[in-house]
Amino acid sequence: MRLLILSFYYPPDLSAGSFRTQALVAALRRARPDVEIDVFTTMPNRYQAHAQSVGEMEDIPGVSVTRIPLPVHRSGMADQSMAFNRFAREVLRLSSGGRWSLVYTTSSRLMTASLGALVSKRVRAPLYLDIRDLFTDTMRDVLAKSPIRRVLWPFDFVERWTFRRAKRVNLVSEGFLDHARRVAPRQTFRTFTNGIDPEFLTASFAKPDGTQAEPIHILYAGNIGEGQGLHSILPQVAKAMGDRARFTIVGDGGRRAALADALAAAGATTVSLLAPVPRAELFQYYADADILFLHLNDLEAFLKVLPSKIFEYAATGKPVLAGVGGYAARFITENVPGSAVFPPCDAEGMLSAINTLLDDRRVPDRDTFRRTYARESIMDLMAQDVLLVAEEVGNK
């Protein structure tokens, strides 16, 4: 059996899609040591501040990785579109005439999913979709005040065709189910979530001196984009906290400059903006932190998402400060003890949530969470489902 996997990101790139795809590849090989896997992806490009040198071709037992070079982009819509066009052209060229038992595509952007649908049709193989975001929902919210919003309707047709073309669709958040069922009423959906990678289950994130003294150290690690909306809340909160807290932001993205400008305008001097770092180095930042901060912008589409960062943060055992609503807020409240949730972009709510965490110094018991959401266990189940689809079609 030979499988084709399309993922815009793959290690050593730093992204949820990258780690997720690598975990699935490993799970597929555990389930079927004889399976052969071709991975078509890109050269590392998620963060230009963290670009790494890696070969365009990588072969390990049973797995062949082809990385497509992309033009430099800064996470803007226009340059991201150009980068994807290059990826799509090369994938279509590389897949021409190929023979696979199944095409698997993981996508936070609809176009990667639709590319997988097109490839699966051309090579006459079943499609397994892994959907990590609802593109049409998100773009309508992000572009609510832009005239571009009026020309988004063709993406509804693309989404409908893509979802219905697949033999199976996985949604990383149960909050996506209602939308997905409207798009493809007859589709079979799975909900294999993101999870905790093995290195987080074995590492210690305790502070070297075991203390939590002022100034409190609050850490945010991840993307700095419109979807996170840090520029809309962090300057006010940092200013209000004053010398009681210091904030460290480790990451990059399209709104990093806006965040830096907003911090300067507010006179917030206790916030450090640092470039993305490898996971091994990030672990030290986690260990040094007192509170881990997560935030999504105040958009209706984000009421359905379940950020992958929740699993990483919760695994450390540190208090989690989460500015989220909807499904993510319920998930954290029900599953992550030692967390405080507040409405997105609500500075007063964030200040109150910080005080809640500071008032309760107990170490949260997250053993059940770690067992339930271990990435390997989740991806082993997903790998079995992927292989089942490939075998069902192959036996017809």
Residue pairs with C-beta under 8 A, 6 or more apart in sequence:
1 32
1 34
1 35
1 36
1 101
1 387
1 390
1 391
1 394
2 35
2 36
2 37
2 38
2 99
2 100
2 101
3 28
3 35
3 36
3 37
3 38
3 100
3 101
3 102
3 103
3 104
3 386
3 390
4 37
4 38
4 40
4 95
4 98
4 100
4 102
4 103
4 104
4 119
4 123
4 125
5 21
5 24
5 25
5 37
5 38
5 39
5 40
5 104
5 105
5 106
6 40
6 41
6 91
6 103
6 104
6 105
6 106
6 112
6 115
6 116
6 119
7 17
7 18
7 21
7 39
7 40
7 41
7 105
7 106
7 112
8 17
8 41
8 42
8 84
8 87
8 107
8 109
8 112
9 15
9 17
9 18
9 21
9 41
9 42
9 45
9 46
10 18
10 21
10 22
10 39
10 41
10 42
10 65
10 67
11 18
11 19
11 22
12 44
12 52
12 54
12 278
13 42
13 44
13 45
13 46
13 52
14 46
14 47
14 50
14 276
14 278
14 279
15 46
16 108
16 132
16 194
16 308
16 309
17 106
17 107
17 108
17 132
18 46
19 197
19 308
19 375
20 106
20 130
20 132
20 194
20 308
20 379
21 39
21 41
21 106
23 195
23 197
23 375
23 376
23 379
24 104
24 106
24 379
24 382
24 383
24 386
25 37
25 39
25 63
26 376
26 379
27 376
27 379
27 380
27 382
27 383
28 35
28 37
28 383
28 386
28 387
29 35
29 37
29 62
29 63
30 380
30 383
31 380
31 383
31 384
31 387
32 387
33 62
34 62
35 62
35 387
36 62
36 63
36 64
37 62
37 63
37 64
38 64
38 66
38 98
38 100
39 63
39 64
39 65
39 66
40 66
40 68
40 90
40 91
40 94
40 95
41 65
41 66
41 67
41 68
42 67
42 68
42 69
42 70
42 83
42 87
43 54
43 56
43 67
43 68
43 69
43 70
44 50
44 51
44 52
44 54
45 51
45 70
45 73
45 83
47 251
47 252
47 253
47 275
47 276
48 72
48 73
48 74
48 252
49 252
49 275
49 276
50 252
50 275
50 276
50 277
50 278
54 67
55 67
56 66
56 67
56 68
56 69
57 64
57 65
57 66
57 67
58 64
58 65
58 67
59 65
66 94
68 86
68 87
68 90
68 91
69 86
70 83
70 86
70 87
71 79
71 82
71 83
71 86
72 79
73 79
73 80
73 82
73 83
74 254
75 225
75 252
75 253
75 254
76 254
84 109
84 111
84 112
87 115
88 111
88 115
91 115
91 119
92 115
92 118
92 119
92 122
95 119
95 122
95 123
96 122
98 123
99 123
99 125
100 123
100 125
101 125
101 126
101 390
101 393
101 394
102 125
102 126
102 127
102 128
102 386
102 389
102 390
102 393
103 116
103 119
103 120
103 123
103 125
103 126
103 127
103 128
104 116
104 127
104 128
104 130
104 386
105 112
105 113
105 115
105 116
105 117
105 119
105 127
105 128
105 129
105 130
106 112
106 130
106 132
107 113
107 116
107 129
107 130
107 131
107 132
107 133
108 132
108 133
108 135
109 133
109 135
110 135
110 136
110 155
110 158
110 159
110 162
111 135
111 158
113 129
113 131
113 162
114 158
114 159
114 161
114 162
116 127
116 129
116 162
117 127
117 129
117 161
117 162
117 165
117 166
120 126
120 127
120 165
121 165
125 393
126 167
126 389
126 390
126 393
127 165
127 166
127 167
128 166
128 167
128 168
128 169
128 170
128 385
128 386
128 389
129 162
129 163
129 166
129 168
129 169
129 170
130 170
130 172
130 192
131 169
131 170
131 171
131 172
131 176
131 180
132 172
133 305
134 176
134 179
134 180
134 301
134 304
134 305
135 155
135 159
136 152
136 155
136 156
136 159
137 179
137 300
137 301
137 304
138 227
138 299
138 301
138 302
139 149
139 152
139 155
140 149
140 152
140 301
141 299
141 300
141 301
141 302
142 226
142 227
142 299
142 301
143 149
143 152
159 183
160 183
160 184
163 169
163 180
163 183
163 184
163 187
164 183
164 184
164 186
164 187
166 187
167 188
167 389
167 393
168 187
168 188
168 189
168 190
168 385
168 386
168 389
169 180
169 184
169 187
169 188
169 189
169 190
170 189
170 190
170 191
170 192
170 382
170 385
171 177
171 180
171 189
171 190
171 191
172 191
172 192
172 193
172 194
172 306
172 308
173 191
173 193
173 304
173 305
173 306
173 327
173 328
174 191
174 306
174 327
175 303
175 304
175 305
175 306
175 326
175 327
175 328
176 304
176 305
177 189
177 191
179 304
180 187
180 189
181 187
181 189
190 382
190 385
192 378
192 379
192 381
192 382
192 385
193 306
193 311
193 373
193 378
194 306
194 308
194 310
194 311
194 375
194 378
195 311
195 373
195 374
195 375
195 376
195 377
195 378
195 379
196 311
196 312
196 314
196 315
196 370
196 373
196 374
196 375
197 312
197 375
198 374
198 375
198 376
199 279
199 283
200 312
200 315
200 316
201 315
201 370
201 374
203 283
204 287
205 283
205 286
205 287
205 316
205 317
205 318
206 287
206 317
207 287
207 288
207 290
208 287
208 288
212 290
212 361
214 243
214 244
214 245
215 243
215 244
215 245
215 246
215 270
216 244
216 245
216 246
216 290
216 291
216 354
216 358
217 245
217 246
217 248
217 288
217 289
217 290
217 291
218 245
218 246
218 247
218 248
218 289
218 290
218 291
218 292
218 293
218 321
218 354
219 247
219 248
219 250
219 285
219 286
219 288
219 289
219 291
219 292
219 293
220 230
220 234
220 247
220 248
220 249
220 250
220 251
220 292
220 293
220 294
220 295
221 249
221 250
221 251
221 282
221 285
221 286
221 292
221 309
222 228
222 250
222 251
222 294
222 309
223 251
223 252
223 253
224 230
224 249
224 251
224 252
224 253
224 254
224 255
224 256
224 259
225 253
225 254
225 255
226 254
226 255
226 297
227 296
227 297
227 299
227 302
228 253
228 255
228 295
228 296
228 297
229 255
229 295
229 296
229 297
229 298
229 344
229 345
230 249
230 255
230 259
230 295
231 255
231 258
231 259
231 261
231 262
232 262
232 297
232 298
232 345
233 295
233 323
233 344
233 345
233 346
233 347
233 350
234 247
234 249
234 259
234 262
234 263
234 268
234 271
234 295
235 259
235 262
235 263
235 265
235 266
235 268
235 271
236 266
236 347
237 347
237 350
237 351
237 354
238 245
238 247
238 263
238 266
238 268
238 270
238 271
239 266
239 267
239 268
240 347
240 351
241 270
241 351
241 354
242 270
243 270
245 270
245 354
246 270
246 271
246 272
247 270
247 271
247 272
247 293
248 271
248 272
248 274
248 285
248 289
249 259
249 271
249 272
249 273
249 274
250 274
250 275
250 276
250 277
250 282
250 285
251 274
251 276
252 275
252 276
256 273
259 273
260 273
263 271
263 273
277 285
286 292
286 316
286 318
289 318
290 318
290 319
291 318
291 319
291 320
291 321
291 354
291 357
292 313
292 316
292 318
292 319
292 320
292 321
293 321
293 322
293 323
294 307
294 309
294 310
294 313
294 320
294 321
294 322
294 323
294 324
295 322
295 323
295 324
295 344
296 302
296 305
296 307
296 323
296 324
296 325
296 328
296 344
297 344
297 345
298 325
298 343
298 344
298 345
302 324
302 325
302 326
302 328
302 344
303 325
303 326
303 327
303 328
304 326
304 327
305 326
305 327
305 328
306 327
306 328
306 331
307 324
307 328
310 320
310 322
310 328
310 331
310 332
310 336
311 373
311 375
313 320
314 320
314 335
314 336
314 339
314 366
314 369
314 370
314 373
315 366
315 369
315 370
317 338
317 363
317 364
317 366
318 338
319 338
319 339
319 340
319 357
319 364
320 332
320 336
320 338
320 339
320 340
321 339
321 340
321 342
321 350
321 353
321 354
321 357
322 328
322 329
322 332
322 339
322 340
322 341
322 342
323 341
323 342
323 343
323 344
323 345
323 346
323 349
323 350
324 332
324 341
324 344
325 343
325 344
329 341
332 339
332 341
333 339
333 341
335 369
335 372
336 364
336 366
336 369
337 364
337 365
337 366
337 369
338 357
338 360
338 362
338 363
338 364
338 366
339 364
340 353
340 354
340 356
340 357
341 353
342 349
342 350
342 352
342 353
343 349
